[in-house]
Amino acid sequence: MKFETLLFEVKDNIAFITFNRPKVLNAFNTQMLRDGIAALEECAANNGIRVVVFRGAGEKAFSAGADISEIQGNDPFRQLAYNRLWIKFFFMVENTRKPMIASVHGYAPGGGTELSVCCDLVIASEDAKFALAEIKIGVIPGAGATVRLPRWVGKAKAMEMLMTGDFVDAAEAHRIGLINHVVPREELAAATLALASKLASRSPLALAAAKASVMVGGEMDRDRGIEYALNEFLLLFASEDQKEGMKAFLEKRSPVFKGV
């Protein structure tokens, strides 16, 4: 598929979605949000895609978030339509039953950080910088970060990030649990591919169940959440992947999962 603002490539069951507006630090305008939604619709529908990786083009940024030049003159009603696109995009990242990885380098403020906390795993280079800097331009995050961030890093750190707008470097982001791994910049592509390839080798059905058990079941009260996860678990026993996985374990070989 070809997009106006994204590069989209599928290789070895991994979809790479690359934000491709490097001259504006890969900031999201309306077209980029629409392209992102369309790309995720393809990822959800294509059984040959098992893992999705987000990354940014150019040397400077993953994504600088919203393109302020497009929205600075908006009234609340016009802004609502724009933010609905952000919310739809993030919901698709969270609710598509496939692993989503953010591969972050350079600047990732605002929507770049918001996207990171929607993904399932985040791997960053040592030069990555995260922030929710909206407070510095007189607004707050408008697509869910005020709800999601405290669940990642706790209320105290989330309040600090939201109210100061200060950048958090990769080492600190890793320390507070905002990201999973930090690697040297020159190793980011290889480390991302290794992580994505590892996930792509797992059962797609089990990956989907694990994601849903956290993203959906984890939002319920304890007892309902446990029951939800149990149902996801039990459904896997109707799959060929479950039988292949357990058979391979007993035969001391690597399983070959087909997603059925």
Secondary structure, 3 states (H helix, E strand, C coil): CCCCCEEEEEECCEEEEEECCHHHCCCECHHHHHHHHHHHHHHHHCCCCCEEEEEECCCCECCCCECHHHHCCCCHHHHHHHHHHHHHHHHHHHHCCCCEEEEECEEEECHHHHHHHHCCEEEEECCCEEECHHHHHCCCCCCCHHHHHHHHHCHHHHHHHHHHCCCEEHHHHHHCCCCCEEECHHHHHHHHHHHHHHHHCCCHHHHHHHHHHHHCHHHCCHHHHHHHHHHHHHHHHHCHHHHHHHHHHHCCCCCCCCCC
